[in-house]
Amino acid sequence: MTLRIGTRGSALALWQANHVASRLAEAHPGLETEIVTFKTTGDHILDRPLAEIGGKGLFTKELEVALADGEIEIAVHSLKDMPTALPEGLVLGAIPNRADVRDCVLSRPGEPMEPTRVGTASLRRASLALRRWPGCELEPIRGNVQTRMNRLFDTGERRMDVVILAMAGMLRMGYPEQRPDVSFLPLNPEQWIPAVGQGALAIECREDDTGTLDTLAALHNPVVAACTQAERHFLRSVEGDCRVPVGANATADQGRLRLRAFIGATDGSEILVETAFGEDPEELGCLVAQRLLDAGGAEILRALRGDA
């Protein structure tokens, strides 16, 4: 039997799918795999921010339909793209080792880090950018890694002073070594808190496909899974998606989890941060969420959503 691996068709998504295929081949010699590419709603609509077209799920829906229909056995996603609630009958079969969780500022070498024009389509990054560089102009650029990186070298109004991307994607694509014309500045995740699930891959499969679940077990990292579960429970508890500026990063030390998270105003005027420790991912995520909501986060989110 050939294990069919579903993925988006971008260079980064294909790297991730092939990485999973390679890891599976190492764990199960003789296993045959096939990469099957799909174009998702998020890939089709590039002229608007994700917040305007539906938020999380735009990069996963088509893959999940193919999974449910039996066209593929697994789908490989960036975990940060996944909604906290999965379609009925689908599960996260494995969370592999996590890459770098940090965001990264890309700029032209030798220029002072006082950007006027900042490229990012993320409300989380926009909120943090306005906090760090008050008065900067934000441009909601989207597209693949190369497209966004090249906006540093456009002319006229398309030219960005800095672009903010995930460090994990940079490293997976062989940067910064392949782009000496670009400066890469990783951001401290204590101050610049990453997106929920950033740097982690998610391998999704059918809940009743016990054979595939057994195959995926070799790739599963329970420590990473616990950390990302805490982050995702936080996100679910604040009802967060691409339309609200929130972030969370969990780490683990000898079975004890540490979760640091924030809720921010879209203009960067207010950033509420909370850190807590615990052993149960769900309890910790809910605890941090409630503390932030009680500290004023609920009012920030209500204003952002236009609730009465």
C-alpha positions as CSV (number, residue, x, y, z in Angstrom):
1,M,0.0,0.0,0.0
2,T,1.1,3.5,-0.8
3,L,0.6,6.2,1.9
4,R,-0.7,9.3,0.1
5,I,0.4,12.5,1.7
6,G,-1.7,15.6,1.1
7,T,-0.2,19.1,1.0
8,R,-0.5,22.5,-0.4
9,G,1.7,23.2,-3.4
10,S,3.9,26.0,-2.1
11,A,7.6,25.4,-1.9
12,L,7.5,25.5,1.9
13,A,4.5,23.2,2.1
14,L,6.2,20.7,-0.2
15,W,9.3,20.8,1.9
16,Q,7.2,20.0,4.9
17,A,5.4,17.1,3.2
18,N,8.6,15.6,1.8
19,H,10.3,16.0,5.2
20,V,7.4,13.9,6.7
21,A,7.7,11.4,3.9
22,S,11.5,11.1,4.6
23,R,10.9,10.7,8.3
24,L,8.3,8.0,7.7
25,A,10.6,6.1,5.4
26,E,13.4,6.1,8.0
27,A,11.0,4.8,10.6
28,H,9.4,2.2,8.3
29,P,11.8,0.9,5.7
30,G,10.0,-0.1,2.5
31,L,7.0,2.2,3.1
32,E,5.9,3.7,-0.2
33,T,4.6,7.3,-0.1
34,E,3.1,9.7,-2.7
35,I,2.8,13.5,-2.4
36,V,-0.6,14.8,-3.6
37,T,-0.9,18.6,-3.9
38,F,-4.0,20.7,-3.5
39,K,-4.7,24.4,-3.9
40,T,-6.6,25.8,-0.9
41,T,-8.9,28.8,-0.6
42,G,-6.1,30.7,1.1
43,D,-3.9,30.0,-1.9
44,H,-6.5,31.3,-4.3
45,I,-7.2,34.6,-2.5
46,L,-4.0,36.6,-2.1
47,D,-5.2,40.2,-2.4
48,R,-6.9,40.4,1.0
49,P,-5.8,39.7,4.6
50,L,-6.8,36.4,6.1
51,A,-8.9,38.3,8.7
52,E,-11.2,39.5,5.9
53,I,-11.8,36.2,4.3
54,G,-12.4,33.8,7.1
55,G,-9.4,33.3,9.3
56,K,-8.0,29.9,10.2
57,G,-9.0,27.0,8.1
58,L,-8.4,28.6,4.8
59,F,-5.3,26.6,4.2
60,T,-6.7,23.2,5.5
61,K,-10.3,22.8,4.3
62,E,-9.6,21.2,0.9
63,L,-7.1,18.8,2.4
64,E,-9.5,17.8,5.1
65,V,-12.2,17.1,2.5
66,A,-9.8,14.9,0.6
67,L,-8.9,13.1,3.9
68,A,-12.6,12.5,4.7
69,D,-13.3,11.2,1.2
70,G,-10.3,8.8,1.3
71,E,-8.3,10.5,-1.5
72,I,-5.3,10.7,0.9
73,E,-4.3,9.0,4.1
74,I,-2.6,11.9,5.8
75,A,-2.4,15.7,5.4
76,V,0.6,17.7,6.5
77,H,-0.1,21.2,7.8
78,S,1.7,24.0,9.6
79,L,0.0,23.7,13.0
80,K,-0.5,27.5,13.3
81,D,-2.8,27.3,10.2
82,M,-5.2,24.9,11.9
83,P,-8.4,25.8,13.7
84,T,-8.6,24.5,17.2
85,A,-11.7,22.4,16.4
86,L,-11.2,19.7,13.7
87,P,-13.9,18.2,11.5
88,E,-15.7,15.2,12.8
89,G,-13.8,12.0,12.1
90,L,-10.4,13.6,11.7
91,V,-7.6,13.8,14.3
92,L,-4.0,15.0,14.7
93,G,-2.2,11.7,14.3
94,A,1.2,13.1,15.1
95,I,3.0,16.3,16.1
96,P,6.7,15.9,15.2
97,N,9.7,17.7,16.6
98,R,9.3,21.4,16.6
99,A,11.4,23.9,14.7
100,D,12.3,27.5,15.7
101,V,9.2,29.2,17.2
102,R,10.5,32.8,16.7
103,D,9.4,35.4,14.3
104,C,12.1,37.1,12.1
105,V,12.5,40.6,10.8
106,L,13.8,40.7,7.3
107,S,15.4,43.9,6.0
108,R,18.0,45.2,3.5
109,P,21.5,44.9,5.0
110,G,23.1,48.0,6.5
111,E,19.9,50.0,6.9
112,P,18.8,51.3,10.3
113,M,16.1,49.3,12.0
114,E,13.6,52.2,12.0
115,P,11.1,51.0,9.5
116,T,8.4,53.2,8.0
117,R,6.7,50.5,6.0
118,V,6.3,47.0,7.5
119,G,5.0,44.1,5.6
120,T,2.8,41.5,7.4
121,A,-0.7,40.1,6.9
122,S,-0.9,38.9,10.6
123,L,-2.9,41.0,13.1
124,R,-0.7,39.5,15.8
125,R,2.5,40.7,14.1
126,A,0.9,44.0,13.3
127,S,0.0,44.7,16.9
128,L,3.5,43.9,18.1
129,A,5.0,45.9,15.2
130,L,3.0,49.0,16.1
131,R,4.1,48.6,19.7
132,R,7.8,48.3,18.7
133,W,7.7,50.9,16.0
134,P,4.9,53.4,16.8
135,G,3.7,55.2,13.7
136,C,4.9,52.7,11.2
137,E,2.7,52.0,8.1
138,L,1.6,48.4,7.8
139,E,1.1,46.7,4.5
140,P,-0.9,43.4,4.6
141,I,1.3,41.4,2.1
142,R,0.6,37.8,1.5
143,G,2.0,35.1,-0.8
144,N,4.8,32.6,-0.6
145,V,8.0,33.2,1.3
146,Q,10.0,34.3,-1.7
147,T,7.2,36.7,-2.9
148,R,7.0,38.4,0.5
149,M,10.8,38.6,0.9
150,N,11.2,40.2,-2.5
151,R,8.9,43.1,-1.5
152,L,12.1,44.5,0.2
153,F,13.4,45.2,-3.3
154,D,10.3,46.5,-5.0
155,T,10.1,50.1,-6.2
156,G,7.6,52.8,-5.2
157,E,4.8,52.0,-2.8
158,R,5.3,48.3,-3.0
159,R,8.8,48.5,-1.4
160,M,8.9,47.4,2.3
161,D,11.5,48.5,4.8
162,V,11.0,45.3,6.7
163,V,9.0,42.1,6.3
164,I,8.1,39.8,9.2
165,L,8.0,36.1,8.7
166,A,8.3,32.9,10.8
167,M,11.9,31.8,11.4
168,A,10.9,28.1,11.0
169,G,9.9,28.7,7.4
170,M,13.2,30.6,6.7
171,L,15.3,27.8,8.0
172,R,13.3,25.1,6.2
173,M,13.8,26.9,2.9
174,G,17.6,27.2,3.4
175,Y,17.6,30.9,4.4
176,P,19.5,33.0,5.4
177,E,22.4,31.3,3.7
178,Q,20.8,31.5,0.3
179,R,20.0,35.2,0.6
180,P,23.1,37.2,1.5
181,D,21.3,40.3,0.2
182,V,18.8,40.1,3.1
183,S,19.4,40.7,6.8
184,F,17.6,38.2,9.2
185,L,16.9,39.3,12.8
186,P,15.2,36.7,15.0
187,L,12.9,38.2,17.6
188,N,13.0,37.2,21.3
189,P,9.8,35.1,21.9
190,E,9.6,36.5,25.5
191,Q,8.8,40.0,24.1
192,W,7.6,39.1,20.6
193,I,5.3,36.2,21.5
194,P,4.8,33.8,18.5
195,A,1.6,32.5,17.0
196,V,-0.1,29.5,18.5
197,G,1.6,26.4,17.1
198,Q,4.3,28.3,15.3
199,G,7.3,26.1,14.2
200,A,5.3,22.9,14.6
201,L,3.9,20.6,12.0
202,A,0.6,18.7,12.3
203,I,-0.1,15.4,10.6
204,E,-3.8,14.9,10.3
205,C,-5.6,11.6,9.5
206,R,-8.9,9.8,9.9
207,E,-9.8,8.8,13.4
208,D,-10.8,5.3,12.4
209,D,-7.6,4.7,10.3
210,T,-5.8,2.7,12.9
211,G,-3.1,1.5,10.5
212,T,-2.1,5.0,9.6
213,L,-2.2,6.1,13.2
214,D,0.2,3.2,14.1
215,T,2.5,4.3,11.3
216,L,2.5,7.9,12.4
217,A,3.3,7.0,16.1
218,A,7.0,6.9,15.2
219,L,7.0,10.6,14.4
220,H,5.0,11.9,17.4
221,N,6.8,14.0,20.0
222,P,4.7,14.0,23.2
223,V,6.5,17.0,24.7
224,V,5.8,19.1,21.7
225,A,2.3,17.9,21.6
226,A,1.7,18.9,25.2
227,C,3.2,22.4,24.6
228,T,1.1,23.0,21.5
229,Q,-2.0,21.6,23.2
230,A,-1.6,24.2,25.9
231,E,-1.3,26.9,23.3
232,R,-4.3,25.7,21.3
233,H,-6.4,25.5,24.5
234,F,-5.5,29.1,25.2
235,L,-6.5,30.1,21.7
236,R,-9.8,28.2,22.0
237,S,-10.6,29.8,25.4
238,V,-10.2,33.3,24.0
239,E,-12.1,32.3,20.9
240,G,-9.0,33.4,18.9
241,D,-8.4,33.1,15.1
242,C,-6.7,35.1,12.4
243,R,-9.1,38.0,13.2
244,V,-7.7,38.8,16.7
245,P,-4.2,39.7,17.8
246,V,-3.2,37.0,20.2
247,G,-0.1,34.8,20.6
248,A,1.1,32.0,22.9
249,N,4.3,30.0,23.4
250,A,4.7,27.0,25.7
251,T,7.8,25.3,26.8
252,A,8.4,22.2,29.0
253,D,11.0,21.3,31.6
254,Q,10.9,17.9,33.2
255,G,7.1,17.5,32.7
256,R,6.2,21.0,33.9
257,L,4.8,23.4,31.3
258,R,5.3,27.1,31.0
259,L,2.9,29.1,28.9
260,R,3.4,32.8,28.0
261,A,0.6,34.5,26.0
262,F,-0.8,37.9,25.1
263,I,-3.8,39.7,23.9
264,G,-3.2,43.0,22.1
265,A,-5.0,45.9,20.7
266,T,-4.7,46.1,16.9
267,D,-3.0,49.5,17.1
268,G,-0.4,48.2,19.6
269,S,-1.6,50.7,22.2
270,E,-2.2,47.9,24.7
271,I,-0.5,44.5,25.0
272,L,-1.6,42.3,27.9
273,V,0.9,39.5,28.8
274,E,0.5,36.6,31.2
275,T,2.8,33.7,32.2
276,A,1.8,30.6,34.2
277,F,3.1,27.1,34.9
278,G,1.2,23.8,35.1
279,E,1.2,20.1,34.2
280,D,-2.1,19.7,32.4
281,P,-2.1,21.4,28.9
282,E,-5.8,22.1,28.9
283,E,-5.9,23.5,32.4
284,L,-2.9,25.7,31.8
285,G,-4.2,27.1,28.5
286,C,-7.6,27.9,30.0
287,L,-6.0,29.5,33.1
288,V,-3.8,31.8,31.1
289,A,-6.7,32.7,28.8
290,Q,-9.0,33.5,31.8
291,R,-6.4,35.7,33.5
292,L,-5.8,37.7,30.3
293,L,-9.6,38.1,29.7
294,D,-10.1,39.2,33.3
295,A,-7.2,41.7,33.0
296,G,-8.8,43.6,30.2
297,G,-8.5,41.2,27.3
298,A,-12.2,40.7,27.1
299,E,-12.8,44.4,26.5
300,I,-10.0,44.5,23.8
301,L,-11.6,41.6,22.0
302,R,-15.1,42.9,22.3
303,A,-14.0,46.3,20.8
304,L,-12.2,44.5,18.0
305,R,-15.1,42.3,17.1
306,G,-17.6,45.2,17.3
307,D,-19.6,43.5,20.1
308,A,-22.0,45.6,22.1
